[in-house]
Amino acid sequence: MLQRKEEEARKLREEEERLAQEMFEEQQEAERKAAEKEAAREEAQRKLEEETALARAREEAANRAQKEMHLKNQDLAEKEFQAAKAAEQQAEASVKESKSDRELEIANRMRDGALQRADRATINKDLADATVMRDVKVLKPVINKAEKKRVSGTENYLLQAKKLYEQLQAATQLQGATFDRRIADIEAAIHAIKKGGFETLLAVELLEAQVTRDIGVCHF
């Protein structure tokens, strides 16, 4: 009887030791996996920070070049405007100073041409000024006015203004979708940015949106 109880006690101790060893090994495995997960998270964070820094550098360089181009165009438009207004004033003076019908006819033709150039220069100046301001509320009515008038010689300034308007709109849509974590809207905004060729100009926003989208997709 005593020998049997001792045997049972021994077996119980062995079982307890076995269970304790299993628990210890399970805990070690859990800690190892947790450490691996944390290391992977830190590595992913490090890579994201590197990618963000590179994206920011590209974006800043692209936006700096774009702003410099817009300022240069504004300067050109201002010079065109001043020259056109001076020519308009001179043409008006010529009309008033005409002494014969022939002189008046020539002066009127010159004035008509000067007025056309002044109209074109005014539109270009307005488009260039609005582009430098980089405000959709300013850009939209100026673009609408230029498109409605359809004056020859304003195409380049109009194209730049429209591209900037699309860029600013795309950025706003992307930021809103990213903030609200709306996956479908993020996808649509990313598509619009790539279609418009704004990847470099909005590199940081695009990266943040892609990260947010990927996290959201993984959660589903």
Secondary structure as GFF3:
##gff-version 3
##sequence-region A 1 220
A	DSSP	alpha_helix	2	97	.	.	.	ID=ss1
A	DSSP	alpha_helix	101	133	.	.	.	ID=ss2
A	DSSP	alpha_helix	136	149	.	.	.	ID=ss3
A	DSSP	alpha_helix	155	180	.	.	.	ID=ss4
A	DSSP	alpha_helix	183	196	.	.	.	ID=ss5
A	DSSP	alpha_helix	203	219	.	.	.	ID=ss6
###
